[in-house]
Amino acid sequence: MPKRLFLATGIGISLFLAWFAVSNYRASRHIAEENLRGLAHSLAAAVENLAARDPSLRSLSEFHPPDIAFFALIDGRGIYRFHTNTDLVGTAGEGGKFVEVLRDRSSVESWITLGTGERAYEFYAPFYFPGETLVLRLTLHTYRADAVVRRAEFNMAVLFALLVTGWVLLAVLYRFSVREERHQREMERRKRLAQLGEMGAMLAHEIRNPLAGIKGYAQVIEKRPGEARNAGFAEGIVREVLRLESLVNDLLAYAGGDASPPAAVDLREAIGWAVSLVRHEAGEQHVSVVSDCREGVRVPGNRDRLGQVLLNLVKNALHAMPDGGSLRIAAEASGKQVTITVSDTGHGIAPGDMGRIFEPFFTTKARGTGLGLPLCRKIIEEWGGTIRVESTPARGTTVSIVLPGITKRSSGGSYP
């Protein structure tokens, strides 16, 4: 969609510039003609003024503006009364436009080609001479008018050249962008294949250990089914099966998505549920748990999956504090966002491991699956949120989650 919009915008701008260039060129021709017409009227007035002061018309022989190719005065019989070419004085004028001018008492203009091949502007107008009315034939060079048109033609040519060059460059860039996108997709595909291979190897390792334990316990029970210690072996089998079940559940949760429509989740209830599940374990480890969230702070999502995220983060925090400490869970609404923080005072995360904590199957725990934080990030990002981890070795870790919120003002409290 952005590419189509960009292409449509480029075509629209190009068409507008092309229309502007053509319109400017057409307007320049009209402007050039108007300039010639205005110049002709000005020169006609100057000639008439000179003739009024010198009825002998001798002073007109010295009137040579650079824009005039030649000019002449024609009487009612069509005879040249004056001509810049003195050899033509007294001869019959060419054409019959003077008759039309005398009859209608109005000016006539046209374009002619001189004997030199030059295209010139010709202007006929009534010329009021003492005692009679003559016709002024004024032929002008079009250098200045042609310069205006040529400038407009040049500007139009430059603009069209720039448009063509721009579209050629755009086509080249588009081709390179398509190739780059293909390259990126290929790299992403290879990366996914590599991750899949690594994930498969790690998954096989994670599954093999519990299976080896189950196999060993089952073999002991098979050889000596009547011994009393078999009860402990059976417990070991159940423990390893539960471990496998947890691994499979994490895999399914990580691979799947949340197809259910988002609903309003009360964060106070979700945090209270997660705290209640780990309160006994926290007491055994001498970890104080404090949660703080107002009533009415809600986020759009799925209550069970959000509870899974909070429970994973809380359990990670407890595992980081085997010798005791403090755990704090807080949620605060700010504008259209809600921020959830889970902070502990545990041993923290090593700087070398910070870049890998969201990689599937990466774990520093002896019996961890390495899917906890990747699953948390996947769930949060599906809801349009972000998750960030900050940690200082030997001082603790803080996980911050930012989600779009549905807030409602009400009185609240905190869980001790």
N, C-alpha and C positions, 0 to 999 in steps of 0.2 A: 504493500500500500504506500509507504513513503516514497518508493522509487517511482510509482505511477504519478503520485502527486508532484514530485520533483520534475518529472518529464512533462507533465501537463503545464506546470508553471513555466518551464523553459520554453515550451512551444508558444505559450501565451505571450511571454515577454518578447520572443523573437518576432512573432506576428505584429505586435505593437510597434517594435522598432522599425520593421520593414514598412509598415503603413506610415509611420512618422517620416521615414526617409523619402518615400514616394510623394507624400503630401507636401513635404518641404520642397522637393524638386518641382512639383507642379506649381506651387505658390511662387517659386523663384521666377518662373517664366512669366507669370502674371505681373510680378513686381517689376521685372525687367521691362515689360511693355509699358507699364504705368510710368516708369522712369523716363522712357523714351518719349512718351506722349507729353509728360510734363515739361521735358527739355524742349520739345518742339514748340509748345505754346510759349515758353519763355523766349526762345530765339525769335519766334514770329513777332512777339511784342517788341523785341529789341530792333528787328528790321523795320517794323512799322514806325517806331519812334525815330529811327535814323532818316527814313524817307520823309517823314513829316517835317523834319528840320532842314532837309535838303531835297527839294522836289526834283532836282536834276538827277538824283540817284547816283551821283559820282562817289559820295561817301560810302555807298554800299560796297564799292570795289575794295575798300580797305577793311571790310568786316570779314575776318577769317577765323572764327572760333574752331578749335581742333575737332569738335564733334560734327562739324558740317562737311559733308562730302561736296555738295554744291547746293546753291539755291537760285531761284529765278522768279521773276514776276511776269505773269501772262495776262494780256488784256482780253477783252471780250471776243476778239476775233481769233484768239488762239496764237497771237504773235508774242514772242518774247520781248517784253519791254526792258527787262534786265536779266542778265545771266552772269554768273561768276566766270563763265567762259565767254569772253567778249565776242568771240567769233560767231556765237549763236544769237546775239542780239539782233532782232529784226526778222529772225526766221520763225517758221511755224513750230509751235510746241508739239510734243509727242503725247498721244493719248487724248482721251476726251474727258478726263476727270475734272478739268477746269469748268466744263459746261455744267456738270452736276453740282459743283461747288457754287457757281454763280446762281444757278437756279434755286438751290435749297438754302443758300446762305449758311452752310455748315461745313465743317472740316471733314476730310476724307483721308484715311491712312491705309497703307498697304506695305507689303514687303517686296522688294525688287532685287535683282542681281545685276550688279554693275558690270561694265565691260571687263574689268579686272578679275571678275569672278567673285567679288566680295558681295555678301548678302547685306543689304542696307534697308533702312527704314525710311519710307517716303510719306510725306505729310503735305496735304493740300488744304489750304484755308483761305477764306475771303480776306482780301487786303484792301483796306479803305484808303484810297489815294485822293488827294484833293480833286474834286470834280468827277471822279469815276471810281468804280470798284474793280480792282484787279484780283488775281489769284496768286497766292504765294505757293510756290512749289519748293519744299524743303526736304532735302535728302540727307540723312544723318548716318554717320558711322555707328556701329553697334558694339564697339569695343567694351565699353563699360557694362552695357547690358549683358553682353556675352560672358563677361567675367563673372557676373552674378550667377548666371545659369551654370557656367562651368564649375564654379565653387560648389554649387548645390549638387551637381553631378558627381564631383569629386567626393563630397561628403557622403553621398548615397553609396558610391562605390566602396569607400572605406568602411562604411557601416555594414554593407553586405559582406565584404571580405572578412570583417571581424566576426560577423555572425557565422559565416561558413567555417572560419578557423575555430571559433568556439565550439561549434557542433562536432567538428572533427576531433578536437581535443576531448570533448565530452564522450564521444564514441570510444576513443582510445582509453580514457579513464574508466569508462563503463566496462570495457573488455578486461582491463586489468583488475577491476573490482570483482568481476565475475570469476576470474581466475583465482583471485585471492580468496573469495568465498569458497570456491571448490577446494582450494588448498586447505583452508581452515576446517572445512567439513571432513576432509580426508584425515587431517591431523587429529581432529576430535574423534573420528572413528577409530583410528589407530590407538589413540589414548584410551578410549573405552575398551577396546580389545585387550590392551595391556592391563588395564585395571581389572577387567573381567578375569584374565589369566591369573593375576596376582590374587584376586578375591577367591578364585577357585582353589588356588594352592593353599591359601590361609584357611579357607573354609574346610578343606580336606583335613588340614592339621587340627583345626578346632574339633571336628567331628571324630577324628581318629582317637584322640586322647580319652574322651568319655567312652567310646566303644571298647578301647583296650581295657579300661577299668571294668566295664560291664562284663566283658568276656572273661576277665580273670576271676571276678566274683562268681560268675555262673559256673566256671570250671571247678572251683573249689566246692561249691554247693553240690555239683554233679557227682564229684568223687566221694564226698562224705555228707550226704544229705541229712544224716541224723544228728550231726554235731550242733551243740548249742550256739557256737559262735556264728552259725549261718545266719542268724537274725541280723548280726552286724553287717554281714556281707549283703544281705537283702536290702538293708538300709543304704548301703553304698550303691547298689544298683538303682534304687529309687532316686538317690541324689544325682547320679550321673544322667539318668533319664530326664530328670527335671532340668538339668543343665542343658541337655540337648533340646528339650522342649523350649527353653528360654531362648536358645540360639536360633531355633527355627522361627519362633514368634518374632524375634528382632529382625530376622531376614525378611519375613513376610511384610512386616511393618515398613521396613526400609524400601523394599521393592515396590510395594503397593502405594496407592494414593488415597486421598480422602475424597470419596465420591459423594458423600452426604453434603447437603447444602449447609452453609455456615449458620450457626445459631448463636444467640447471645450467651456467653459463658461468664458466670459470676466469678471473678478472680478470688474473692474472699473465700468462697466455698471450695474452689479448686485448690487453693493454697492450704486451707485447713484440712482437706482430705489427704494431701501429700504429707503434711506434718504428722497427721494421726498414724499413718502407716509406718513411719520411722521413729516415732517417739520412744518406743521401747528400746530399739537398738541404740538410739542416741543416749538414753539414760545409762545403758550398760557401758558405753564408751565415755561417759562423763562429758557429753557434749550438750551445751545449752542451746536450745532452739528458740528463736524469736521470729515471729512473723508479724508483718504490719501491712494492713490493707484496709482501706475504707470500704464501707458498704456502698454498693451501687456502681463500683468500677467494673465494667464489663468489656469484653472483647469479642469480636465475631470469630467463631471457630467451632471446634468439636470438643466437648467437655472431656471425653475419655482420652483423646489424643493430647490435649493440653495437660491433663493430669499425668499422662505418661511422660511428657517433657519435664514437668516439675519433679516427678518422682526420680527420674534419671539424674537430674541435676542435684537433688538432695542426697541421693545415695552416693554420687561421686564425691560430694562434700564430706560425707561421713567417712568414706574410705580414705580421704586425705587427712583425717584426724583420729588415728587409732589411739592416741594417748590423751584425747580430750581436746576441748576447744569450744568455740562458739559458732553457731550457724544462724544467719539472718536471711529471711525471705521478705522482700518488700515489693509492693506494687503501687505505682503513683501515676495518676492521670495528669497530662499536661497538654492542653489544647485538644487536638484530634488524635493524640497518641497516648499509649500507655506503656510505661517502662517497668519491667519486672527485673529485680536483681536478686541473685543468690550469692551470698558472700560467706566465706569460711576463713578460718585462721589455721588452715592445715599446712602441709609441707610445700604446697605450691606445685607449679609445673616447671620443669627444666626448660631453659631457653631453647635448647636444641630440639625440644619436642613440641614447641608452640606452633610451628608451621605444619604439623602433621595431626593435630588433635581432631580435625574433622575428616580425616581419611578413614574410609571403612576398614575395619579389622585392625586399626592401629590401637594398641593398648599397652600400658605399662603394668597392668595388673596380672597376677599369676593366673587367674581364672576368668579374666574378662573376655568379652566377645569383640570389643572395639567398635560396636555399633551404636553406643549410647549417644555420644555427641553428634555423629553424622545424622542419626535419626532425628535428634532434636532440631538440627539446622534444617533438615528437609521439611519437617512439619511447619516450622516457623516461617520459612520462605514460601511455602504453599499458601499461607495466609497473608502474604504481602508484608512480612516483618523481617527483622534482622536480628542476628545474635552475635555477640562479641564477648571474647574471653580476655581478661586481664589477670596476670598472675605474677607474684613476686616470690621466688624460692624462699622457703622457711617463714614466710609471712602470711601467705594465703592466696586465695583465688576469688575473683568476682566475675560472675557471668551475667551479662546484661542482655535483656530481650526487649525489643521495641516492636509493638504491634499497633495497628489502627484500633482506636478505642471507641466504646459506646459509653459515655460517662453520664452520671446522674448525681447531682449534689444531694448528699444526705449525711446525717451524722454517722460517724464510724468509730471504730475502736481498733484494738490490736489483740492478736493472740499472744499469750505469754509464752 
